[in-house]
Amino acid sequence: MPFPQFDPTRLIIRPLDERQHDLSIERHLPLDELPAELEPAAMRDLAILGERLVQARQ
């Protein structure tokens, strides 16, 4: 096994009001800003994925 097995007994789940995340609003894209263009290969992959999603719903 390349990684040690996950031990769920070591997981500490806190109530929602005690939880914090490490993301800040500055890391997110502003709503009025367009994202960078994808490379052609990524666009092809995205188009294939979209087609497969449509087919799966039919």
C-alpha positions in Angstrom: 0.0 0.0 0.0 1.7 3.3 -1.1 0.0 5.3 1.7 -0.8 4.5 5.3 -4.3 3.5 5.8 -6.7 6.2 7.0 -7.6 5.9 10.6 -11.1 7.4 11.2 -10.7 7.1 15.0 -8.2 10.0 14.8 -10.6 12.3 13.0 -11.9 15.1 15.2 -15.3 16.4 13.9 -16.2 19.6 15.5 -19.7 21.3 15.6 -20.3 23.7 12.7 -20.0 26.8 14.8 -16.4 25.8 15.8 -15.1 24.9 12.4 -12.9 27.3 10.4 -11.5 27.1 6.9 -8.2 28.3 5.5 -9.6 30.0 2.4 -9.8 33.7 2.2 -12.1 35.7 -0.1 -9.0 37.1 -1.8 -8.3 33.6 -3.3 -11.5 33.6 -5.2 -12.1 35.2 -8.6 -14.1 38.5 -8.4 -17.6 38.1 -9.9 -16.9 40.7 -12.6 -13.6 39.2 -13.8 -13.4 36.6 -16.5 -11.3 33.4 -15.9 -8.2 32.8 -18.0 -8.8 30.9 -21.2 -8.3 27.1 -21.2 -5.7 25.4 -23.4 -7.1 23.8 -26.6 -6.6 20.3 -25.1 -8.5 21.2 -22.0 -11.3 22.7 -24.1 -11.6 19.4 -26.1 -11.7 17.4 -22.8 -14.4 19.8 -21.5 -16.5 19.4 -24.7 -16.2 15.6 -24.4 -17.3 15.7 -20.8 -20.2 17.9 -21.6 -21.3 15.5 -24.4 -21.1 12.5 -22.0 -23.1 14.3 -19.4 -25.8 15.1 -21.9 -25.8 11.4 -23.1 -26.0 10.2 -19.5 -29.1 12.3 -18.8 -30.9 10.9 -21.8 
